[in-house]
């Protein structure tokens, strides 16, 4: 009798269906040939499939299910399982992360991305603004640059009354306080705005000058040591979808996500910025050094922005904003040395 029961039990195990594979849908808003998709997201997706032994796969949808600024909400509400996007697209909601977009946060995208991940985990993960999703990775650009269509930008006077495309409140205030005229528009709109004479210049990291194909319009570049500004990005999954995955699969996914995915993002942006600069210099573009007066003015503007941001910390859930900034800067220096 015992043998019969044992055989029956073994048979039931053998005939039990294998755990169903889970396919997670991702909404991505860049062209499928863009390096964020081909060199950051797709290799990470392959890592997820391998780490979970095929139990979890990620599929990028044929087209985005909303505009770029909607991608946080698309994941939070579960319209898409996974999304990525720019915190700057909802600046008021994510004011707690503004410190990582100000001047001089660092020109090493890998180090600043990892510093942002560390800071998020320590100070922001429990902030109400980030509820409803699980953070899989973060990233930065590695420092924005002045890019002009017809003249060098080296001194404060060179910026006076210049119409400059920008994105987000940090860049807007920076340009205003430097005497320029900020014009808000997405980066991909820069070409037609330059073509139509709507703007004189545009703020971009060097990789975007090349990847947005505005290098034939923007021939003059001024790199600011430590970066003129930065932008911050997220890669997130819907919390409820995450909770439905087994603990083993969640652990496996995080082994190839978090700081690993963040490092991949930053390293790729470093590679793209380096390649773009080499191309632009090879194409005989003009690179100018900022004057001491311009650097001093940018420093003054940064200090004023930080002071104002810190004073409002309680309104966006930070009781210790200076500690947050100090920690981020310490982590950046640590990662930049490695």
N, C-alpha and C positions, 0 to 999 in steps of 0.2 A: 504493500500500500504506500509506504514511504517512497519507494522507488518510483511508483507511478506518479505520485504528487511532484516529485523532483523533476521527472521528465516533462510533466505538464508545465511546470514553472519555467523550465529552460526553453520550451517551445514558445511560450508566450513572450519571453524576452526576445527570442530570435525573430518572431513575427511582428514585434512592435515597430511602428513606423519611426524612422529617424526624425530627429528634431527638424522642424520646417526651417528652411533657409529664409532669412529676412533680407529684403531689398529695401534700402533707404533711398528716397528720392531727393536729389539735390537741385536747387534752383541756382543757376549761375548766370550773371548778366553781362559777361564779356564774351566776345566772339570765341568759338571753340578753338581757334588757333592762337589765342592770347596765351602768353607764357604763364599767367597765373593758373590757367586751366591745365595747360599741357605739362608744365614743369613743377607745379606745386600741388594742385588738387588731384590730378590723375595719378601721379606716383603715390600720393598718400592713400587714395582709394584702393590701389593695388596692395598697399601695405595692410590696410584694414582687412581685406579679403584673405590675405595670407595669415595674418595674426589670428583671425577667427576660424581658420581652416575652412573657409568658404561658407561659413554659417551666416555671415553678414557681408553683403555687398552694397556698394553705393552706385547709383545710376544718376548721371546728370541729365536732367530733362531736356528735350529738344529745344525748348525756348524758355526763358524766365517766366515765372508766373506772376510777376509784378515788376514795377520800376525799381531801380537800385535803392532809392530811399525806403522802400517798403520791405526790404529783405529781413530786417530784424523781426518785424511783426509777422511776416509770412512763416517764419520758423516758430515763433512764440505761439501762434494760433494753430499751427499744424497744417497750414496750407501746403507747405513743403516740409519734409523732415529735417533737411539740413540746408542752411544758406550761408552765404558770406557777404560781407559788406563793409561799409565805412561808417564808423561811429559819428563822423562829422555830418553825415546826412541827417542826423537827428541831434543837433548840437545841444539843445536845451535838456533833452532827456538824458544825455550822456555827458553832462557838464563835468562830472566827476573825473573824466579822463582827459580833460583839456590840458592838464599839465604836460602831457606827452606830445602835444602838438605845437608848443611854443618854440620860439627861437632857441637855438643852441642845445636842443635835447640830444644831439649826436648825429653824426653823418654815417655811422656804421649801422646799417639796418638790422643786421643779425643781433648785435649787442642791444640796440634799443628795443627790438621786438622781444628778446628774452627778458630784458628789464621790465617791459610792460607786462609780460606774463607773470613774472615774480610779484610785481606790484598788484596786479589783479587778484592773484591768489591770496595775498596777505591782507589787502585792504578793501577790495571791491566786490569779491565774489558773493558776499551776503548783502550787498546794497540792493535796495528794492528795485532799482532801475533795471537790474539784470535778471529778474525773476522770470520763470517760465521756460528757460532754456538751460542747456549745459554748454559751457564754453569749451570748445575743442582746440582752439588755437587763436592767437592774436598776431598782429603784424604791424610794421611801420614802413614808410617809404625810404627812409635813410636820408632825409634832408631835402627840402625844396630849394629852388634856384631862381634868381631873376633871369628871365629870358626876354630879350627885346628884339623888335623887328628891324630897327634901323640905327641904333646907337649903343655904345657901351653904357653900362650902369656901374659907376665907380664911386660916385659921391652923392650926397644928399640932394644937391641941386639937379642931378640927372633924373631924379624921380618926380620933381615938381610938376604937377598937373598931367602926369602921364596916366593914361587910361589902361589899367592892368587887370586882366581876368584873374579871378581868384575864386576860392571856395571855402566857405565856413567863416565863423566869427573871428577866429584868431587871425587869419590872413586879412580880413577886412579891417580890423583895428590896426594891425601892423602897417598896412598900406596907408591908411588915413593919417596915422601919426608920423609917417615918413613923408607926407605931402603929396602922395599919389592919389589917383581916383580909382577906387576899387569897382570892378564890374563883375557881378556874380554870374557865373555860368559853369556848367560841367566842363571838365577838361577836353572831352572830344569835340566840343563846340568851338575850340580855339581857332581852328583853321578857317572856318567860314567867317568868324568875327575879325580875324586879321585880314582876310581877303576883302571884306567889306569896309575896312577902316574903322570898325566899331571900337577896337582896342589897339593900343600901341605895343603892348607886351603881355606876357602871360606867366603866371607862376606854375612851375612844374618841377619835379625832379628830372634829371637828365634822361632817364629811361623813358619818361612820358613824352619828351620832346621828339624822340625817335619813334616810339610805339604809337603815338597819336599822329605821326607823320606831319608834324609842323616844323620840322627842321629846315624845310626850304623857306619858311616864313620867319623863323626866329634864328638869327645868325649871331646874336650877341648874348653871352652868358656870364653871370657873376655868381660864383660859388661862395657861400658864406661859411667860414669855418664853424663847424658844429651844426650847420644847417640853418637856413633862414626860417623854416617852419617844418612841421611834419604832419602826417595824417595817420590815423589809427584805424585798424581793421579787425574784424572778428570772423571766426568760423564757428557756427553754433548748430546745435541739434535741439529739436523740440523736447522738452522735459518729459512729457508723457511717453513719447516714443522711446526715449532713452530708458525710462523705467521698465518698459516692456521687454527690453533685452535681458538676457541672463547676466548674472553677476560676472560669470567667467568671460562673456563676450564684452561686457563693459570694461573689465580690467584689460582685456587684450587690446581693445580699441585705444584706451588711454596710453598704453605702452608705445603706440606709434603716433599719438596725438600730443596735446599739451605742449611741453617744451620741445618735443621732437618735431612736431608740425610747425611750431613757431620758429624754430631754428631753420627749418627748410625754407619757410617764407622769407625770413630775413636774408639768408645766404643767397637766395635767388635774386632778391632786389639788389644786393650788393653786386652780383654778377652782371645784372642788366644795366645798372648805373655805370659800372666800369666800362662795359662794352660800348654804351652810348657815348660816353665822354671820348673814348678812343675814336669812334666814328666821326663825331663832330669835329674833333681836332684834325683828323685826317682830311675832312672836308673843308678845312681852312676857316672854321668858325672862330670868332674872336672871344677869348676868355679874359675877363678883367678881374683885377684884385680890388676888393672894397677898401676905401680909404679908412683911416683911423676914425675920422669924424662920422662916417656912415656906421661903422661898427659900434662906436660909442652911442649913437642914437638908437640903434637896434637894441643894445643892452638896456638903455633907459626905458624903452617901450616894453621890453620883456619884463623888467622888474615891476613896472606899473601894472601890467596885466596879471602877473603872478600875485601881487599884493591884493588886487581886486578879487581875483579868483579865491584866494585864501579867505578873504573876509566873508565870502558867501558860502563857505564850506558847509555849514550846518544845513543850508537850504537844499543841498543835493547829497546829504547823507554822510558828510565827512566831518568828523569832530576834530581831526588832527591833520589838516591839509598840508602843513609844512612838513610834518613827519613823512607823509606820502611822497612828497617831492624829493626830500632828502634820501629816502629809501630808493626811489627810482634812479636817482643820480648815482648813488653808491653801487647799485646793481649794474648800471650801464658801464661804469668804469671797470667793474669786476669782469663782466663778459667781454669787454673790448680788449682786455689783456690776454684772454685765452686764445 
